[in-house]
């Protein structure tokens, strides 16, 4: 996997509104594979912080998500160049 893909997967995993299913659709990585990638790529303290953040977060799983959440990102998230 390219370094740019790994970087994007990490970014998507940190985003609150990006579900694991979106990562699986784009990169073919299951939730468990994303967890393993994050464990490998992040510092131990950063990994623990991330796991604490995403554990139980309803927006990280499409089935648990409120129907009011219609998109995976905030409109102001991506800056214009």
mmCIF file of the N, C-alpha and C atoms, coordinates in Angstrom:
data_MODEL
# 
_entry.id   MODEL 
# 
loop_
_atom_site.group_PDB 
_atom_site.id 
_atom_site.type_symbol 
_atom_site.label_atom_id 
_atom_site.label_alt_id 
_atom_site.label_comp_id 
_atom_site.label_asym_id 
_atom_site.label_entity_id 
_atom_site.label_seq_id 
_atom_site.pdbx_PDB_ins_code 
_atom_site.Cartn_x 
_atom_site.Cartn_y 
_atom_site.Cartn_z 
_atom_site.occupancy 
_atom_site.B_iso_or_equiv 
_atom_site.pdbx_formal_charge 
_atom_site.auth_seq_id 
_atom_site.auth_comp_id 
_atom_site.auth_asym_id 
_atom_site.auth_atom_id 
_atom_site.pdbx_PDB_model_num 
ATOM 1   N N  . UNK A 1 1  ? 0.840   -1.176 0.000  1.00 0.00 ? 1  UNK A N  1 
ATOM 2   C CA . UNK A 1 1  ? 0.000   0.000  0.000  1.00 0.00 ? 1  UNK A CA 1 
ATOM 3   C C  . UNK A 1 1  ? 0.891   1.247  0.000  1.00 0.00 ? 1  UNK A C  1 
ATOM 4   N N  . UNK A 1 2  ? 0.500   2.236  -0.778 1.00 0.00 ? 2  UNK A N  1 
ATOM 5   C CA . UNK A 1 2  ? 1.271   3.478  -0.873 1.00 0.00 ? 2  UNK A CA 1 
ATOM 6   C C  . UNK A 1 2  ? 1.172   4.283  0.420  1.00 0.00 ? 2  UNK A C  1 
ATOM 7   N N  . UNK A 1 3  ? 2.213   5.043  0.688  1.00 0.00 ? 3  UNK A N  1 
ATOM 8   C CA . UNK A 1 3  ? 2.240   5.886  1.888  1.00 0.00 ? 3  UNK A CA 1 
ATOM 9   C C  . UNK A 1 3  ? 1.078   6.880  1.885  1.00 0.00 ? 3  UNK A C  1 
ATOM 10  N N  . UNK A 1 4  ? 0.719   7.384  0.704  1.00 0.00 ? 4  UNK A N  1 
ATOM 11  C CA . UNK A 1 4  ? -0.394  8.336  0.622  1.00 0.00 ? 4  UNK A CA 1 
ATOM 12  C C  . UNK A 1 4  ? -1.718  7.660  0.991  1.00 0.00 ? 4  UNK A C  1 
ATOM 13  N N  . UNK A 1 5  ? -1.875  6.377  0.625  1.00 0.00 ? 5  UNK A N  1 
ATOM 14  C CA . UNK A 1 5  ? -3.093  5.645  0.993  1.00 0.00 ? 5  UNK A CA 1 
ATOM 15  C C  . UNK A 1 5  ? -3.149  5.417  2.501  1.00 0.00 ? 5  UNK A C  1 
ATOM 16  N N  . UNK A 1 6  ? -2.028  5.043  3.086  1.00 0.00 ? 6  UNK A N  1 
ATOM 17  C CA . UNK A 1 6  ? -1.971  4.837  4.536  1.00 0.00 ? 6  UNK A CA 1 
ATOM 18  C C  . UNK A 1 6  ? -2.308  6.134  5.253  1.00 0.00 ? 6  UNK A C  1 
ATOM 19  N N  . UNK A 1 7  ? -1.763  7.235  4.779  1.00 0.00 ? 7  UNK A N  1 
ATOM 20  C CA . UNK A 1 7  ? -2.028  8.544  5.373  1.00 0.00 ? 7  UNK A CA 1 
ATOM 21  C C  . UNK A 1 7  ? -3.519  8.886  5.293  1.00 0.00 ? 7  UNK A C  1 
ATOM 22  N N  . UNK A 1 8  ? -4.126  8.619  4.155  1.00 0.00 ? 8  UNK A N  1 
ATOM 23  C CA . UNK A 1 8  ? -5.554  8.928  3.980  1.00 0.00 ? 8  UNK A CA 1 
ATOM 24  C C  . UNK A 1 8  ? -6.424  8.027  4.857  1.00 0.00 ? 8  UNK A C  1 
ATOM 25  N N  . UNK A 1 9  ? -6.056  6.764  4.986  1.00 0.00 ? 9  UNK A N  1 
ATOM 26  C CA . UNK A 1 9  ? -6.819  5.850  5.846  1.00 0.00 ? 9  UNK A CA 1 
ATOM 27  C C  . UNK A 1 9  ? -6.757  6.327  7.293  1.00 0.00 ? 9  UNK A C  1 
ATOM 28  N N  . UNK A 1 10 ? -5.576  6.748  7.740  1.00 0.00 ? 10 UNK A N  1 
ATOM 29  C CA . UNK A 1 10 ? -5.433  7.263  9.103  1.00 0.00 ? 10 UNK A CA 1 
ATOM 30  C C  . UNK A 1 10 ? -6.293  8.512  9.288  1.00 0.00 ? 10 UNK A C  1 
ATOM 31  N N  . UNK A 1 11 ? -6.264  9.382  8.302  1.00 0.00 ? 11 UNK A N  1 
ATOM 32  C CA . UNK A 1 11 ? -7.086  10.599 8.369  1.00 0.00 ? 11 UNK A CA 1 
ATOM 33  C C  . UNK A 1 11 ? -8.566  10.240 8.458  1.00 0.00 ? 11 UNK A C  1 
ATOM 34  N N  . UNK A 1 12 ? -9.009  9.314  7.629  1.00 0.00 ? 12 UNK A N  1 
ATOM 35  C CA . UNK A 1 12 ? -10.420 8.902  7.635  1.00 0.00 ? 12 UNK A CA 1 
ATOM 36  C C  . UNK A 1 12 ? -10.794 8.239  8.955  1.00 0.00 ? 12 UNK A C  1 
ATOM 37  N N  . UNK A 1 13 ? -9.877  7.454  9.520  1.00 0.00 ? 13 UNK A N  1 
ATOM 38  C CA . UNK A 1 13 ? -10.158 6.777  10.778 1.00 0.00 ? 13 UNK A CA 1 
ATOM 39  C C  . UNK A 1 13 ? -10.323 7.774  11.922 1.00 0.00 ? 13 UNK A C  1 
ATOM 40  N N  . UNK A 1 14 ? -9.598  8.891  11.883 1.00 0.00 ? 14 UNK A N  1 
ATOM 41  C CA . UNK A 1 14 ? -9.708  9.915  12.913 1.00 0.00 ? 14 UNK A CA 1 
ATOM 42  C C  . UNK A 1 14 ? -10.981 10.744 12.766 1.00 0.00 ? 14 UNK A C  1 
ATOM 43  N N  . UNK A 1 15 ? -11.498 10.859 11.549 1.00 0.00 ? 15 UNK A N  1 
ATOM 44  C CA . UNK A 1 15 ? -12.689 11.683 11.321 1.00 0.00 ? 15 UNK A CA 1 
ATOM 45  C C  . UNK A 1 15 ? -13.910 11.058 11.996 1.00 0.00 ? 15 UNK A C  1 
ATOM 46  N N  . UNK A 1 16 ? -14.643 11.867 12.729 1.00 0.00 ? 16 UNK A N  1 
ATOM 47  C CA . UNK A 1 16 ? -15.803 11.366 13.461 1.00 0.00 ? 16 UNK A CA 1 
ATOM 48  C C  . UNK A 1 16 ? -16.906 10.846 12.549 1.00 0.00 ? 16 UNK A C  1 
ATOM 49  N N  . UNK A 1 17 ? -17.146 11.506 11.450 1.00 0.00 ? 17 UNK A N  1 
ATOM 50  C CA . UNK A 1 17 ? -18.277 11.158 10.602 1.00 0.00 ? 17 UNK A CA 1 
ATOM 51  C C  . UNK A 1 17 ? -17.947 10.153 9.499  1.00 0.00 ? 17 UNK A C  1 
ATOM 52  N N  . UNK A 1 18 ? -16.721 9.725  9.381  1.00 0.00 ? 18 UNK A N  1 
ATOM 53  C CA . UNK A 1 18 ? -16.358 8.755  8.353  1.00 0.00 ? 18 UNK A CA 1 
ATOM 54  C C  . UNK A 1 18 ? -16.491 7.355  8.927  1.00 0.00 ? 18 UNK A C  1 
ATOM 55  N N  . UNK A 1 19 ? -17.474 6.578  8.472  1.00 0.00 ? 19 UNK A N  1 
ATOM 56  C CA . UNK A 1 19 ? -17.665 5.234  9.029  1.00 0.00 ? 19 UNK A CA 1 
ATOM 57  C C  . UNK A 1 19 ? -16.606 4.254  8.521  1.00 0.00 ? 19 UNK A C  1 
ATOM 58  N N  . UNK A 1 20 ? -16.406 3.205  9.295  1.00 0.00 ? 20 UNK A N  1 
ATOM 59  C CA . UNK A 1 20 ? -15.458 2.171  8.889  1.00 0.00 ? 20 UNK A CA 1 
ATOM 60  C C  . UNK A 1 20 ? -15.876 1.553  7.550  1.00 0.00 ? 20 UNK A C  1 
ATOM 61  N N  . UNK A 1 21 ? -17.163 1.523  7.278  1.00 0.00 ? 21 UNK A N  1 
ATOM 62  C CA . UNK A 1 21 ? -17.649 0.963  6.016  1.00 0.00 ? 21 UNK A CA 1 
ATOM 63  C C  . UNK A 1 21 ? -17.144 1.753  4.808  1.00 0.00 ? 21 UNK A C  1 
ATOM 64  N N  . UNK A 1 22 ? -16.973 3.064  4.968  1.00 0.00 ? 22 UNK A N  1 
ATOM 65  C CA . UNK A 1 22 ? -16.443 3.889  3.878  1.00 0.00 ? 22 UNK A CA 1 
ATOM 66  C C  . UNK A 1 22 ? -14.993 3.534  3.599  1.00 0.00 ? 22 UNK A C  1 
ATOM 67  N N  . UNK A 1 23 ? -14.233 3.285  4.653  1.00 0.00 ? 23 UNK A N  1 
ATOM 68  C CA . UNK A 1 23 ? -12.832 2.886  4.485  1.00 0.00 ? 23 UNK A CA 1 
ATOM 69  C C  . UNK A 1 23 ? -12.773 1.526  3.796  1.00 0.00 ? 23 UNK A C  1 
ATOM 70  N N  . UNK A 1 24 ? -13.672 0.637  4.192  1.00 0.00 ? 24 UNK A N  1 
ATOM 71  C CA . UNK A 1 24 ? -13.694 -0.692 3.572  1.00 0.00 ? 24 UNK A CA 1 
ATOM 72  C C  . UNK A 1 24 ? -14.064 -0.600 2.095  1.00 0.00 ? 24 UNK A C  1 
ATOM 73  N N  . UNK A 1 25 ? -15.010 0.249  1.755  1.00 0.00 ? 25 UNK A N  1 
ATOM 74  C CA . UNK A 1 25 ? -15.417 0.412  0.356  1.00 0.00 ? 25 UNK A CA 1 
ATOM 75  C C  . UNK A 1 25 ? -14.266 0.969  -0.490 1.00 0.00 ? 25 UNK A C  1 
ATOM 76  N N  . UNK A 1 26 ? -13.576 1.970  0.021  1.00 0.00 ? 26 UNK A N  1 
ATOM 77  C CA . UNK A 1 26 ? -12.507 2.618  -0.744 1.00 0.00 ? 26 UNK A CA 1 
ATOM 78  C C  . UNK A 1 26 ? -11.201 1.831  -0.773 1.00 0.00 ? 26 UNK A C  1 
ATOM 79  N N  . UNK A 1 27 ? -10.857 1.198  0.359  1.00 0.00 ? 27 UNK A N  1 
ATOM 80  C CA . UNK A 1 27 ? -9.527  0.577  0.472  1.00 0.00 ? 27 UNK A CA 1 
ATOM 81  C C  . UNK A 1 27 ? -9.556  -0.924 0.738  1.00 0.00 ? 27 UNK A C  1 
ATOM 82  N N  . UNK A 1 28 ? -10.748 -1.496 0.937  1.00 0.00 ? 28 UNK A N  1 
ATOM 83  C CA . UNK A 1 28 ? -10.854 -2.931 1.153  1.00 0.00 ? 28 UNK A CA 1 
ATOM 84  C C  . UNK A 1 28 ? -10.382 -3.391 2.526  1.00 0.00 ? 28 UNK A C  1 
ATOM 85  N N  . UNK A 1 29 ? -10.316 -2.481 3.496  1.00 0.00 ? 29 UNK A N  1 
ATOM 86  C CA . UNK A 1 29 ? -9.879  -2.831 4.843  1.00 0.00 ? 29 UNK A CA 1 
ATOM 87  C C  . UNK A 1 29 ? -11.071 -2.908 5.787  1.00 0.00 ? 29 UNK A C  1 
ATOM 88  N N  . UNK A 1 30 ? -11.211 -4.035 6.477  1.00 0.00 ? 30 UNK A N  1 
ATOM 89  C CA . UNK A 1 30 ? -12.276 -4.180 7.466  1.00 0.00 ? 30 UNK A CA 1 
ATOM 90  C C  . UNK A 1 30 ? -11.953 -3.310 8.681  1.00 0.00 ? 30 UNK A C  1 
ATOM 91  N N  . UNK A 1 31 ? -12.904 -3.196 9.584  1.00 0.00 ? 31 UNK A N  1 
ATOM 92  C CA . UNK A 1 31 ? -12.675 -2.416 10.802 1.00 0.00 ? 31 UNK A CA 1 
ATOM 93  C C  . UNK A 1 31 ? -11.467 -2.976 11.558 1.00 0.00 ? 31 UNK A C  1 
ATOM 94  N N  . UNK A 1 32 ? -11.378 -4.295 11.676 1.00 0.00 ? 32 UNK A N  1 
ATOM 95  C CA . UNK A 1 32 ? -10.256 -4.916 12.381 1.00 0.00 ? 32 UNK A CA 1 
ATOM 96  C C  . UNK A 1 32 ? -8.932  -4.600 11.690 1.00 0.00 ? 32 UNK A C  1 
ATOM 97  N N  . UNK A 1 33 ? -8.923  -4.585 10.365 1.00 0.00 ? 33 UNK A N  1 
ATOM 98  C CA . UNK A 1 33 ? -7.701  -4.256 9.625  1.00 0.00 ? 33 UNK A CA 1 
ATOM 99  C C  . UNK A 1 33 ? -7.297  -2.798 9.842  1.00 0.00 ? 33 UNK A C  1 
ATOM 100 N N  . UNK A 1 34 ? -8.292  -1.915 9.938  1.00 0.00 ? 34 UNK A N  1 
ATOM 101 C CA . UNK A 1 34 ? -8.006  -0.499 10.211 1.00 0.00 ? 34 UNK A CA 1 
ATOM 102 C C  . UNK A 1 34 ? -7.399  -0.370 11.607 1.00 0.00 ? 34 UNK A C  1 
ATOM 103 N N  . UNK A 1 35 ? -7.951  -1.094 12.569 1.00 0.00 ? 35 UNK A N  1 
ATOM 104 C CA . UNK A 1 35 ? -7.414  -1.057 13.933 1.00 0.00 ? 35 UNK A CA 1 
ATOM 105 C C  . UNK A 1 35 ? -5.959  -1.526 13.932 1.00 0.00 ? 35 UNK A C  1 
ATOM 106 N N  . UNK A 1 36 ? -5.680  -2.610 13.217 1.00 0.00 ? 36 UNK A N  1 
ATOM 107 C CA . UNK A 1 36 ? -4.312  -3.124 13.138 1.00 0.00 ? 36 UNK A CA 1 
ATOM 108 C C  . UNK A 1 36 ? -3.373  -2.124 12.471 1.00 0.00 ? 36 UNK A C  1 
ATOM 109 N N  . UNK A 1 37 ? -3.842  -1.474 11.402 1.00 0.00 ? 37 UNK A N  1 
ATOM 110 C CA . UNK A 1 37 ? -3.035  -0.464 10.719 1.00 0.00 ? 37 UNK A CA 1 
ATOM 111 C C  . UNK A 1 37 ? -2.746  0.708  11.650 1.00 0.00 ? 37 UNK A C  1 
ATOM 112 N N  . UNK A 1 38 ? -3.770  1.153  12.370 1.00 0.00 ? 38 UNK A N  1 
ATOM 113 C CA . UNK A 1 38 ? -3.588  2.274  13.297 1.00 0.00 ? 38 UNK A CA 1 
ATOM 114 C C  . UNK A 1 38 ? -2.609  1.894  14.407 1.00 0.00 ? 38 UNK A C  1 
ATOM 115 N N  . UNK A 1 39 ? -2.704  0.674  14.910 1.00 0.00 ? 39 UNK A N  1 
ATOM 116 C CA . UNK A 1 39 ? -1.791  0.218  15.966 1.00 0.00 ? 39 UNK A CA 1 
ATOM 117 C C  . UNK A 1 39 ? -0.347  0.230  15.461 1.00 0.00 ? 39 UNK A C  1 
ATOM 118 N N  . UNK A 1 40 ? -0.164  -0.165 14.211 1.00 0.00 ? 40 UNK A N  1 
ATOM 119 C CA . UNK A 1 40 ? 1.175   -0.237 13.618 1.00 0.00 ? 40 UNK A CA 1 
ATOM 120 C C  . UNK A 1 40 ? 1.742   1.151  13.302 1.00 0.00 ? 40 UNK A C  1 
ATOM 121 N N  . UNK A 1 41 ? 0.899   2.052  12.812 1.00 0.00 ? 41 UNK A N  1 
ATOM 122 C CA . UNK A 1 41 ? 1.368   3.344  12.304 1.00 0.00 ? 41 UNK A CA 1 
ATOM 123 C C  . UNK A 1 41 ? 1.424   4.456  13.350 1.00 0.00 ? 41 UNK A C  1 
ATOM 124 N N  . UNK A 1 42 ? 0.607   4.379  14.388 1.00 0.00 ? 42 UNK A N  1 
ATOM 125 C CA . UNK A 1 42 ? 0.576   5.449  15.392 1.00 0.00 ? 42 UNK A CA 1 
ATOM 126 C C  . UNK A 1 42 ? 1.484   5.130  16.570 1.00 0.00 ? 42 UNK A C  1 
ATOM 127 N N  . UNK A 1 43 ? 1.868   6.169  17.282 1.00 0.00 ? 43 UNK A N  1 
ATOM 128 C CA . UNK A 1 43 ? 2.567   5.977  18.544 1.00 0.00 ? 43 UNK A CA 1 
ATOM 129 C C  . UNK A 1 43 ? 1.582   5.303  19.503 1.00 0.00 ? 43 UNK A C  1 
ATOM 130 N N  . UNK A 1 44 ? 2.065   4.519  20.462 1.00 0.00 ? 44 UNK A N  1 
ATOM 131 C CA . UNK A 1 44 ? 1.149   3.832  21.386 1.00 0.00 ? 44 UNK A CA 1 
ATOM 132 C C  . UNK A 1 44 ? 0.153   4.763  22.080 1.00 0.00 ? 44 UNK A C  1 
ATOM 133 N N  . UNK A 1 45 ? 0.607   5.923  22.520 1.00 0.00 ? 45 UNK A N  1 
ATOM 134 C CA . UNK A 1 45 ? -0.309  6.856  23.195 1.00 0.00 ? 45 UNK A CA 1 
ATOM 135 C C  . UNK A 1 45 ? -1.361  7.402  22.229 1.00 0.00 ? 45 UNK A C  1 
ATOM 136 N N  . UNK A 1 46 ? -0.978  7.654  20.992 1.00 0.00 ? 46 UNK A N  1 
ATOM 137 C CA . UNK A 1 46 ? -1.931  8.143  19.983 1.00 0.00 ? 46 UNK A CA 1 
ATOM 138 C C  . UNK A 1 46 ? -2.941  7.057  19.640 1.00 0.00 ? 46 UNK A C  1 
ATOM 139 N N  . UNK A 1 47 ? -2.479  5.816  19.559 1.00 0.00 ? 47 UNK A N  1 
ATOM 140 C CA . UNK A 1 47 ? -3.387  4.709  19.278 1.00 0.00 ? 47 UNK A CA 1 
ATOM 141 C C  . UNK A 1 47 ? -4.411  4.571  20.399 1.00 0.00 ? 47 UNK A C  1 
ATOM 142 N N  . UNK A 1 48 ? -3.963  4.615  21.654 1.00 0.00 ? 48 UNK A N  1 
ATOM 143 C CA . UNK A 1 48 ? -4.901  4.503  22.778 1.00 0.00 ? 48 UNK A CA 1 
ATOM 144 C C  . UNK A 1 48 ? -5.909  5.640  22.765 1.00 0.00 ? 48 UNK A C  1 
ATOM 145 N N  . UNK A 1 49 ? -5.473  6.841  22.467 1.00 0.00 ? 49 UNK A N  1 
ATOM 146 C CA . UNK A 1 49 ? -6.372  7.992  22.385 1.00 0.00 ? 49 UNK A CA 1 
ATOM 147 C C  . UNK A 1 49 ? -7.406  7.786  21.277 1.00 0.00 ? 49 UNK A C  1 
ATOM 148 N N  . UNK A 1 50 ? -6.960  7.313  20.124 1.00 0.00 ? 50 UNK A N  1 
ATOM 149 C CA . UNK A 1 50 ? -7.869  7.062  19.002 1.00 0.00 ? 50 UNK A CA 1 
ATOM 150 C C  . UNK A 1 50 ? -8.883  5.986  19.365 1.00 0.00 ? 50 UNK A C  1 
ATOM 151 N N  . UNK A 1 51 ? -8.428  4.875  19.960 1.00 0.00 ? 51 UNK A N  1 
ATOM 152 C CA . UNK A 1 51 ? -9.341  3.787  20.324 1.00 0.00 ? 51 UNK A CA 1 
ATOM 153 C C  . UNK A 1 51 ? -10.381 4.277  21.315 1.00 0.00 ? 51 UNK A C  1 
ATOM 154 N N  . UNK A 1 52 ? -9.957  5.075  22.277 1.00 0.00 ? 52 UNK A N  1 
ATOM 155 C CA . UNK A 1 52 ? -10.901 5.616  23.256 1.00 0.00 ? 52 UNK A CA 1 
ATOM 156 C C  . UNK A 1 52 ? -11.923 6.496  22.557 1.00 0.00 ? 52 UNK A C  1 
ATOM 157 N N  . UNK A 1 53 ? -11.462 7.250  21.586 1.00 0.00 ? 53 UNK A N  1 
ATOM 158 C CA . UNK A 1 53 ? -12.342 8.172  20.860 1.00 0.00 ? 53 UNK A CA 1 
ATOM 159 C C  . UNK A 1 53 ? -13.375 7.443  20.012 1.00 0.00 ? 53 UNK A C  1 
ATOM 160 N N  . UNK A 1 54 ? -12.971 6.399  19.294 1.00 0.00 ? 54 UNK A N  1 
ATOM 161 C CA . UNK A 1 54 ? -13.897 5.747  18.358 1.00 0.00 ? 54 UNK A CA 1 
ATOM 162 C C  . UNK A 1 54 ? -14.706 4.617  18.976 1.00 0.00 ? 54 UNK A C  1 
ATOM 163 N N  . UNK A 1 55 ? -14.284 4.097  20.117 1.00 0.00 ? 55 UNK A N  1 
ATOM 164 C CA . UNK A 1 55 ? -15.029 3.002  20.750 1.00 0.00 ? 55 UNK A CA 1 
ATOM 165 C C  . UNK A 1 55 ? -16.410 3.482  21.166 1.00 0.00 ? 55 UNK A C  1 
ATOM 166 N N  . UNK A 1 56 ? -17.405 2.831  20.629 1.00 0.00 ? 56 UNK A N  1 
ATOM 167 C CA . UNK A 1 56 ? -18.782 3.184  20.960 1.00 0.00 ? 56 UNK A CA 1 
ATOM 168 C C  . UNK A 1 56 ? -19.333 4.387  20.228 1.00 0.00 ? 56 UNK A C  1 
ATOM 169 N N  . UNK A 1 57 ? -18.552 4.996  19.358 1.00 0.00 ? 57 UNK A N  1 
ATOM 170 C CA . UNK A 1 57 ? -19.019 6.175  18.613 1.00 0.00 ? 57 UNK A CA 1 
ATOM 171 C C  . UNK A 1 57 ? -19.969 5.723  17.512 1.00 0.00 ? 57 UNK A C  1 
ATOM 172 N N  . UNK A 1 58 ? -21.199 6.155  17.587 1.00 0.00 ? 58 UNK A N  1 
ATOM 173 C CA . UNK A 1 58 ? -22.226 5.698  16.649 1.00 0.00 ? 58 UNK A CA 1 
ATOM 174 C C  . UNK A 1 58 ? -21.978 6.145  15.217 1.00 0.00 ? 58 UNK A C  1 
ATOM 175 N N  . UNK A 1 59 ? -21.312 7.263  15.020 1.00 0.00 ? 59 UNK A N  1 
ATOM 176 C CA . UNK A 1 59 ? -21.091 7.752  13.661 1.00 0.00 ? 59 UNK A CA 1 
ATOM 177 C C  . UNK A 1 59 ? -20.028 6.955  12.919 1.00 0.00 ? 59 UNK A C  1 
ATOM 178 N N  . UNK A 1 60 ? -19.276 6.090  13.613 1.00 0.00 ? 60 UNK A N  1 
ATOM 179 C CA . UNK A 1 60 ? -18.240 5.296  12.950 1.00 0.00 ? 60 UNK A CA 1 
ATOM 180 C C  . UNK A 1 60 ? -18.810 4.006  12.340 1.00 0.00 ? 60 UNK A C  1 
ATOM 181 N N  . UNK A 1 61 ? -20.104 3.750  12.553 1.00 0.00 ? 61 UNK A N  1 
ATOM 182 C CA . UNK A 1 61 ? -20.748 2.550  12.017 1.00 0.00 ? 61 UNK A CA 1 
ATOM 183 C C  . UNK A 1 61 ? -22.083 2.942  11.381 1.00 0.00 ? 61 UNK A C  1 
ATOM 184 N N  . UNK A 1 62 ? -22.247 2.616  10.126 1.00 0.00 ? 62 UNK A N  1 
ATOM 185 C CA . UNK A 1 62 ? -23.469 3.012  9.414  1.00 0.00 ? 62 UNK A CA 1 
ATOM 186 C C  . UNK A 1 62 ? -24.736 2.486  10.084 1.00 0.00 ? 62 UNK A C  1 
ATOM 187 N N  . UNK A 1 63 ? -24.715 1.265  10.593 1.00 0.00 ? 63 UNK A N  1 
ATOM 188 C CA . UNK A 1 63 ? -25.909 0.672  11.201 1.00 0.00 ? 63 UNK A CA 1 
ATOM 189 C C  . UNK A 1 63 ? -26.311 1.363  12.495 1.00 0.00 ? 63 UNK A C  1 
ATOM 190 N N  . UNK A 1 64 ? -25.380 1.969  13.184 1.00 0.00 ? 64 UNK A N  1 
ATOM 191 C CA . UNK A 1 64 ? -25.669 2.648  14.451 1.00 0.00 ? 64 UNK A CA 1 
ATOM 192 C C  . UNK A 1 64 ? -25.957 4.127  14.275 1.00 0.00 ? 64 UNK A C  1 
ATOM 193 N N  . UNK A 1 65 ? -25.696 4.637  13.094 1.00 0.00 ? 65 UNK A N  1 
ATOM 194 C CA . UNK A 1 65 ? -25.802 6.060  12.802 1.00 0.00 ? 65 UNK A CA 1 
ATOM 195 C C  . UNK A 1 65 ? -27.247 6.551  12.775 1.00 0.00 ? 65 UNK A C  1 
ATOM 196 N N  . UNK A 1 66 ? -27.419 7.755  13.225 1.00 0.00 ? 66 UNK A N  1 
ATOM 197 C CA . UNK A 1 66 ? -28.721 8.402  13.118 1.00 0.00 ? 66 UNK A CA 1 
ATOM 198 C C  . UNK A 1 66 ? -28.987 8.722  11.650 1.00 0.00 ? 66 UNK A C  1 
ATOM 199 N N  . UNK A 1 67 ? -30.233 8.579  11.194 1.00 0.00 ? 67 UNK A N  1 
ATOM 200 C CA . UNK A 1 67 ? -30.538 8.932  9.801  1.00 0.00 ? 67 UNK A CA 1 
ATOM 201 C C  . UNK A 1 67 ? -30.298 10.416 9.496  1.00 0.00 ? 67 UNK A C  1 
ATOM 202 N N  . UNK A 1 68 ? -30.153 11.234 10.532 1.00 0.00 ? 68 UNK A N  1 
ATOM 203 C CA . UNK A 1 68 ? -29.914 12.662 10.336 1.00 0.00 ? 68 UNK A CA 1 
ATOM 204 C C  . UNK A 1 68 ? -28.499 12.934 9.815  1.00 0.00 ? 68 UNK A C  1 
ATOM 205 N N  . UNK A 1 69 ? -27.571 11.991 10.015 1.00 0.00 ? 69 UNK A N  1 
ATOM 206 C CA . UNK A 1 69 ? -26.203 12.145 9.528  1.00 0.00 ? 69 UNK A CA 1 
ATOM 207 C C  . UNK A 1 69 ? -26.193 11.651 8.092  1.00 0.00 ? 69 UNK A C  1 
ATOM 208 N N  . UNK A 1 70 ? -26.153 12.582 7.155  1.00 0.00 ? 70 UNK A N  1 
ATOM 209 C CA . UNK A 1 70 ? -26.302 12.235 5.746  1.00 0.00 ? 70 UNK A CA 1 
ATOM 210 C C  . UNK A 1 70 ? -24.992 12.130 4.985  1.00 0.00 ? 70 UNK A C  1 
ATOM 211 N N  . UNK A 1 71 ? -23.906 12.642 5.530  1.00 0.00 ? 71 UNK A N  1 
ATOM 212 C CA . UNK A 1 71 ? -22.650 12.628 4.794  1.00 0.00 ? 71 UNK A CA 1 
ATOM 213 C C  . UNK A 1 71 ? -21.516 12.281 5.736  1.00 0.00 ? 71 UNK A C  1 
ATOM 214 N N  . UNK A 1 72 ? -20.378 11.929 5.171  1.00 0.00 ? 72 UNK A N  1 
ATOM 215 C CA . UNK A 1 72 ? -19.243 11.495 5.958  1.00 0.00 ? 72 UNK A CA 1 
ATOM 216 C C  . UNK A 1 72 ? -18.284 12.599 6.341  1.00 0.00 ? 72 UNK A C  1 
ATOM 217 N N  . UNK A 1 73 ? -18.594 13.848 5.998  1.00 0.00 ? 73 UNK A N  1 
ATOM 218 C CA . UNK A 1 73 ? -17.662 14.920 6.323  1.00 0.00 ? 73 UNK A CA 1 
ATOM 219 C C  . UNK A 1 73 ? -18.410 16.233 6.479  1.00 0.00 ? 73 UNK A C  1 
ATOM 220 N N  . UNK A 1 74 ? -17.778 17.151 7.117  1.00 0.00 ? 74 UNK A N  1 
ATOM 221 C CA . UNK A 1 74 ? -18.310 18.497 7.286  1.00 0.00 ? 74 UNK A CA 1 
ATOM 222 C C  . UNK A 1 74 ? -18.000 19.295 6.029  1.00 0.00 ? 74 UNK A C  1 
ATOM 223 N N  . UNK A 1 75 ? -18.926 20.123 5.536  1.00 0.00 ? 75 UNK A N  1 
ATOM 224 C CA . UNK A 1 75 ? -18.673 20.876 4.299  1.00 0.00 ? 75 UNK A CA 1 
ATOM 225 C C  . UNK A 1 75 ? -17.443 21.768 4.353  1.00 0.00 ? 75 UNK A C  1 
ATOM 226 N N  . UNK A 1 76 ? -17.033 22.191 5.546  1.00 0.00 ? 76 UNK A N  1 
ATOM 227 C CA . UNK A 1 76 ? -15.860 23.064 5.657  1.00 0.00 ? 76 UNK A CA 1 
ATOM 228 C C  . UNK A 1 76 ? -14.576 22.291 5.932  1.00 0.00 ? 76 UNK A C  1 
ATOM 229 N N  . UNK A 1 77 ? -14.670 20.955 5.949  1.00 0.00 ? 77 UNK A N  1 
ATOM 230 C CA . UNK A 1 77 ? -13.509 20.132 6.284  1.00 0.00 ? 77 UNK A CA 1 
ATOM 231 C C  . UNK A 1 77 ? -12.386 20.258 5.272  1.00 0.00 ? 77 UNK A C  1 
ATOM 232 N N  . UNK A 1 78 ? -12.720 20.269 4.009  1.00 0.00 ? 78 UNK A N  1 
ATOM 233 C CA . UNK A 1 78 ? -11.703 20.310 2.974  1.00 0.00 ? 78 UNK A CA 1 
ATOM 234 C C  . UNK A 1 78 ? -11.496 21.735 2.509  1.00 0.00 ? 78 UNK A C  1 
ATOM 235 N N  . UNK A 1 79 ? -10.293 22.212 2.647  1.00 0.00 ? 79 UNK A N  1 
ATOM 236 C CA . UNK A 1 79 ? -9.984  23.599 2.318  1.00 0.00 ? 79 UNK A CA 1 
ATOM 237 C C  . UNK A 1 79 ? -9.843  23.790 0.815  1.00 0.00 ? 79 UNK A C  1 
ATOM 238 N N  . UNK A 1 80 ? -10.284 24.942 0.347  1.00 0.00 ? 80 UNK A N  1 
ATOM 239 C CA . UNK A 1 80 ? -10.150 25.290 -1.062 1.00 0.00 ? 80 UNK A CA 1 
ATOM 240 C C  . UNK A 1 80 ? -8.712  25.693 -1.333 1.00 0.00 ? 80 UNK A C  1 
ATOM 241 N N  . UNK A 1 81 ? -8.208  25.343 -2.486 1.00 0.00 ? 81 UNK A N  1 
ATOM 242 C CA . UNK A 1 81 ? -6.834  25.703 -2.831 1.00 0.00 ? 81 UNK A CA 1 
ATOM 243 C C  . UNK A 1 81 ? -6.801  26.900 -3.728 1.00 0.00 ? 81 UNK A C  1 
# 
